[in-house]
């Protein structure tokens, strides 16, 4: 039996506190299940230009807390926290505080980091992908230990915590839903083993957003990624929710010119671009049909769109999630 659809909005910026409050309250009113930030540090400049990444003006933790404070039902998340950017025990304490103060509305996205120029710009060493993913696994073990009712007694290569209780305890039991995102075999196998929500993403091996990442996320490549998740999950696969970011979403009755431009930009055929799991082009009817097809094909039931598409996509949210 297929999971019900869920939909989220991902936002990167705000002009003011009022603007930020309006965005998250509108997402809640439109029936979205969750409101996510990303987790990036650097502002405009040559380093960010080289990454092709959108500007993120807000720090994730206080923005999430503010979003939770001005809403009552929508889940609040980060898609995803880079575990290299903070002392792990500090990040976890802040996350559990948000879960407590939001009455259990946190979705805890965790990732191994990938934006090479951001690491360099802030003077942070970027270890090999394997080392970063191992560190992520260590931090996930820390999350689960911190939320447990027993005093902390955990030692691994990244965390060494003893002789204290992790406080606050989360409202969500046994811990807030953990989302792990990525596009490589190692991280998706880890996600299969440990995550409640697996987020399919580009394989960002190049450390920037570009054609290489898009090419590693076609329908054929997503089938491979799904198999990596299944390998990691084993008999717990049916307990996992599968999520994906629909980064290229255009709700329109005339998608042909947009589709043609994107297919040329990423050197894909129009059919490949139309069926690309991170893209949605077409009318409400066409997109609903395509999302149902992809849910049957991949099991993906949780879709995140950018804030620019939030209002145009709202009719699809209503139709597919029943809000």
C-alpha positions in Angstrom: 0.0 0.0 0.0 1.4 3.4 -1.0 2.1 6.0 1.7 -0.1 9.2 1.6 1.4 12.2 0.0 3.1 14.9 2.0 4.4 18.2 0.8 6.9 20.7 2.1 8.2 24.1 1.2 11.9 25.0 1.4 12.9 28.6 1.9 16.3 30.3 1.9 15.8 33.9 2.7 13.6 36.6 4.2 13.6 40.4 3.9 12.4 40.8 7.5 10.9 39.0 10.4 7.4 39.9 9.2 8.2 38.5 5.8 9.5 35.2 7.3 6.5 34.9 9.5 4.2 35.5 6.5 5.9 32.8 4.5 5.7 30.0 7.1 2.1 31.0 8.1 1.1 30.9 4.4 2.6 27.5 3.9 0.6 26.2 6.9 -2.6 27.8 5.6 -2.1 26.2 2.2 -1.9 22.7 3.7 1.8 22.0 3.4 3.0 19.4 5.9 6.4 21.0 6.6 8.5 24.1 6.2 12.3 23.6 5.7 15.4 25.7 5.6 18.7 24.7 4.3 21.9 25.0 6.3 24.4 27.4 4.7 26.6 30.2 6.1 28.2 32.4 3.4 26.5 35.4 1.9 27.0 36.9 -1.6 30.5 37.0 -3.0 32.9 35.1 -5.3 32.8 31.9 -3.2 29.0 31.7 -3.3 29.0 32.6 -7.1 31.2 29.6 -7.8 28.8 27.2 -6.1 25.7 28.3 -8.1 23.8 27.9 -4.8 21.0 30.3 -3.8 21.7 32.9 -1.1 20.7 31.9 2.4 20.5 35.0 4.6 19.1 33.3 7.7 20.8 31.1 10.3 18.8 27.9 10.4 18.3 27.3 14.1 16.9 30.7 15.2 14.8 30.9 11.9 13.3 27.4 12.7 12.5 28.5 16.2 10.8 31.6 15.0 8.9 29.7 12.3 7.7 27.3 15.0 6.6 30.2 17.3 4.3 31.8 14.6 2.6 28.5 13.6 0.7 25.7 15.4 0.6 22.6 13.2 3.2 22.7 10.4 6.4 20.7 11.0 9.6 22.6 11.0 12.8 21.3 9.6 16.2 21.8 8.0 17.0 20.1 4.8 19.6 19.4 6.0 22.0 20.4 8.9 25.6 20.0 8.0 27.1 18.1 11.0 30.5 19.8 10.3 29.2 23.3 11.0 28.6 23.0 14.8 29.7 21.1 17.8 27.5 18.1 17.7 26.2 18.3 21.3 25.3 21.9 20.7 23.4 21.2 17.5 21.5 18.3 19.2 20.6 20.3 22.3 19.3 23.1 20.0 17.3 20.6 17.9 15.7 19.0 21.0 14.8 22.4 22.3 13.0 23.3 19.1 11.1 19.9 19.3 10.1 20.6 22.9 9.0 24.2 22.3 7.1 23.3 19.1 5.2 20.4 20.8 7.0 17.8 18.7 7.0 19.4 15.3 10.7 19.1 14.5 11.9 17.1 11.5 15.6 16.7 12.1 17.5 16.7 8.7 21.2 15.7 9.0 23.8 15.6 6.2 27.6 15.2 5.7 28.2 18.6 4.0 29.1 19.1 0.3 29.5 22.7 -0.6 33.3 22.9 -1.1 33.7 26.6 -1.6 31.7 27.3 1.6 34.0 25.1 3.6 37.0 27.0 2.1 35.5 30.4 2.6 34.9 29.9 6.3 38.3 28.2 6.9 36.8 24.8 7.6 38.7 21.7 6.5 36.7 19.5 4.1 37.5 15.9 4.7 36.9 13.1 2.2 33.3 12.1 1.5 33.9 8.8 3.3 35.2 10.6 6.4 32.4 13.1 6.5 29.7 10.3 6.1 31.4 8.4 9.0 31.2 11.5 11.1 27.5 11.9 10.2 26.9 8.3 11.3 28.6 9.1 14.7 26.4 12.2 15.2 23.2 10.2 14.4 24.2 7.7 17.2 24.6 10.8 19.4 21.1 12.0 18.6 19.6 8.7 19.6 21.7 8.4 22.8 20.9 12.1 23.8 17.1 11.5 23.4 17.2 8.3 25.4 16.1 8.3 29.1 19.4 6.8 30.3 22.4 8.9 31.3 24.8 9.5 28.4 27.6 7.0 27.9 28.7 7.1 24.3 32.1 7.0 22.6 32.9 7.0 18.9 35.3 8.8 16.7 33.2 12.0 16.9 31.3 12.2 20.2 32.5 11.2 23.7 29.8 12.0 26.2 29.6 10.7 29.7 28.1 11.4 33.2 25.2 13.7 32.2 21.7 13.5 30.9 20.8 15.0 27.6 18.3 17.8 28.2 15.8 18.7 27.1 14.2 15.5 26.1 12.2 15.7 22.9 8.4 15.5 22.7 8.7 13.2 19.7 9.4 9.6 20.7 11.8 8.0 20.7 13.4 11.1 19.0 12.4 13.5 16.3 12.1 12.0 12.8 15.5 11.9 11.3 15.9 12.8 7.6 19.1 11.9 5.9 19.8 13.2 2.4 22.3 12.5 -0.3 23.0 10.9 -3.6 25.9 8.5 -3.2 25.8 4.8 -2.3 27.5 5.2 1.1 25.2 7.9 2.4 22.0 6.3 1.0 22.9 3.0 2.6 23.4 4.8 5.9 20.1 6.5 5.4 18.5 3.1 4.8 19.9 1.9 8.1 19.2 4.9 10.3 16.7 7.4 8.8 13.0 7.8 9.3 12.9 9.9 6.1 15.3 9.4 3.2 15.8 12.4 1.0 17.0 11.7 -2.5 19.3 14.4 -3.7 21.9 15.0 -6.4 25.3 13.3 -6.0 27.1 16.5 -5.2 30.5 15.0 -5.7 31.7 18.2 -7.6 30.9 20.4 -4.6 28.8 22.7 -6.7 25.3 22.8 -8.2 25.5 22.0 -11.9 24.8 19.6 -14.8 26.8 16.8 -13.2 24.6 16.7 -10.2 21.4 16.8 -12.3 22.7 14.0 -14.5 23.2 11.8 -11.4 19.5 12.1 -10.6 17.6 11.0 -13.7 14.9 8.4 -13.4 17.4 5.6 -14.2 19.8 6.9 -11.5 17.0 7.3 -9.0 16.3 3.6 -9.4 19.9 2.9 -8.5 19.6 5.1 -5.5 16.5 3.4 -4.4 18.3 0.1 -4.4 21.1 1.5 -2.3 18.5 2.6 0.3 16.9 -0.9 0.2 20.3 -2.5 0.7 20.9 -0.4 3.8 17.4 -0.8 5.2 16.9 -4.5 4.8 13.6 -5.5 6.5 12.9 -2.0 7.8 12.5 -0.5 4.3 8.7 -0.3 4.6 9.1 1.9 7.7 11.0 4.6 5.7 9.4 7.6 4.1 11.0 8.7 0.8 11.3 12.4 0.1 12.7 14.4 -2.9 13.2 18.0 -3.7 11.3 19.1 -6.8 13.8 21.9 -7.5 12.5 22.7 -11.0 8.8 23.1 -10.5 6.6 25.0 -13.0 2.8 24.7 -12.8 1.6 25.9 -16.2 -0.7 24.8 -19.0 2.1 25.6 -21.5 5.3 23.9 -20.2 6.9 23.2 -23.6 9.3 26.3 -23.8 10.4 25.9 -20.2 11.0 22.2 -20.6 13.0 22.8 -23.8 15.2 25.3 -22.0 15.9 23.0 -19.1 16.6 20.0 -21.3 19.2 22.1 -23.2 20.7 23.5 -20.1 21.3 20.1 -18.6 22.0 18.3 -21.8 19.1 15.9 -21.4 16.4 14.9 -23.8 13.0 16.5 -23.3 11.6 13.1 -22.2 14.4 12.7 -19.7 13.8 16.2 -18.4 10.0 15.7 -18.2 10.5 12.5 -16.2 13.3 13.8 -14.1 12.4 13.1 -10.4 13.6 16.5 -9.3 11.5 18.4 -11.9 7.8 19.0 -12.4 6.5 20.7 -15.5 2.8 21.0 -16.5 -0.7 21.6 -15.5 -2.2 20.6 -12.1 -3.7 17.5 -13.8 -0.5 16.5 -15.5 1.6 17.0 -12.3 -0.8 15.1 -10.2 -0.7 12.2 -12.7 3.1 12.3 -12.8 3.4 12.3 -9.0 1.2 9.3 -8.7 3.2 7.6 -11.4 6.5 8.3 -9.5 5.0 7.1 -6.2 4.2 3.8 -7.9 7.6 3.7 -9.6 9.9 4.8 -6.7 7.8 4.9 -3.6 8.4 8.6 -3.2 5.5 10.2 -1.4 7.0 13.3 0.2 7.7 16.2 -2.1 9.5 19.5 -1.3 9.1 22.5 -3.5 10.9 25.9 -3.4 9.1 28.9 -1.9 8.8 30.5 -5.4 6.4 27.6 -6.3 4.6 27.5 -3.0 1.4 29.3 -4.2 1.2 27.9 -7.7 1.7 24.4 -6.4 -1.0 24.7 -3.6 -3.8 23.3 -5.7 -1.8 20.1 -6.1 -1.2 19.9 -2.4 -5.0 20.2 -1.8 -5.8 17.5 -4.4 -3.2 15.0 -3.4 -3.0 15.4 0.4 -6.7 16.1 1.0 -6.2 19.5 2.7 
